[in-house]
């Protein structure tokens, strides 16, 4: 059975699963879906269009699925979707989408730490960690297993590749290639996120292929197009190298170098 505090304000149109806990003074509006096993702390607001998967934890003061901070938004019916097992800490804000994607998505088993912000139409993968006060502008895409350090602003339409780690306090203006370690003023690629990849079980052979590709991309006198040609000609096409090359081909804002 669910445990809903008597002071919580719950719309009769909301859909609430089994074994859900909703704390004092929480607000659950129309067209909200809450999956089984979720925990909603006091003073949380789940606005129209919030969709929570199973076992999501939302801490005090978080606000999910309010209208986008976008002057072009015309009131269209959109969603903010939170994946299974994700934790939303205190005072996090997640805006719902616009007619660009029709949804904002946070994947499974993510951790959004206190005061972080996810703007409209962002697409965040699984197992992503956003430290305190990370601020995502609209239309950002983040790959699986990325880690973003605290107080990190990210420019709209930026893409951040899978398994990246970006240091706290920097500014992300362009796309961050998968598997990388980034930091500094201005932001630059420091190298391969080797420690993180080892911890996640990547083989020595995979790490060598990525390391060789990184040498051509970032630590040679080649431009990106020339480096890609050399990678395609000289380096084994592991799945990870293919992911990296595909990311480069789809980069709209250019790469942080």
Secondary structure, 3 states (H helix, E strand, C coil): CCEECCCCEECCCCEECCCCEECCCCEECCCCEECCCCEECCCCEECCCEEECCCCEECCCCEEEECCCCCCCCCCCCEEEECCCCEECCCCEEECCCCCCCEEEECCCCEECCCCEECCCCEECCCCEECCCCEECCCCEECCCCEECCCCEECCCCEECCCCEECCCCEECCEECCCEEEECCCCEEEEECHHHHHHCCCCHHHHHHHHHHHHHHHCCCCCHHHHHHHHHHHCCCCHHHHHHHHHHHCCCCCECC
